Amino acid sequence: MTVFVFPAPIAELSLADTTVGKGATLNIAVTGGSVLSWSPPSIVHCLTCNETSVTVMETTLLTVEIIGLNGCTATDSVLITVDPDLCQPAIPNVMTPNGDQTNDLLAPALWDEPYHLQVWSRWGDLVYDNKGNGTGWDGRINGSEAPSDVYAWMFMASICGEVQVIRGDVTVVR
Ligand SMILES: [Ca+2]
């Protein structure tokens, strides 16, 4: 008689504990067996998949339970912390539009989503207005170099899963 002894399964999530912005989507995979359940199910996009993605709106302990070849189960968990500040765009307050690629643009850093950006001069003239995936304001007004001054801006985009308007100003230094 041959007896097959399968080792006890070990569930291993591909993600370590991490901190993300609200509304972030993360890819995650588990090895060690077939998925029995993901918890909480409401944030997991494929409840029966070993590789899936999750979208987190609040700090969550994500747990997966798998079943191995011997019918034994195992679990693994990862803590996904939501930091509400992390999804806020970083917009510079100083720009030096001289073509050296450093601080040449008024634009949100590391921002891939569409946004609406408007810029006004000190006298309230709208000098830049772009919706969509603009590269940002290059410090020009109708093709001419905007003088060194303080300019007001309005940034509107879906931030942390909801449309928000942020206002600030930027100093153009030439
Ligand atoms: Ca520059």
Boltz pocket constraint, residues with backbone or C-beta under 6 A from the ligand:
constraints:
  - pocket:
      binder: B
      contacts: [[A, 95], [A, 96], [A, 97], [A, 98], [A, 99], [A, 100], [A, 101], [A, 102], [A, 103], [A, 104]]
      max_distance: 6.0
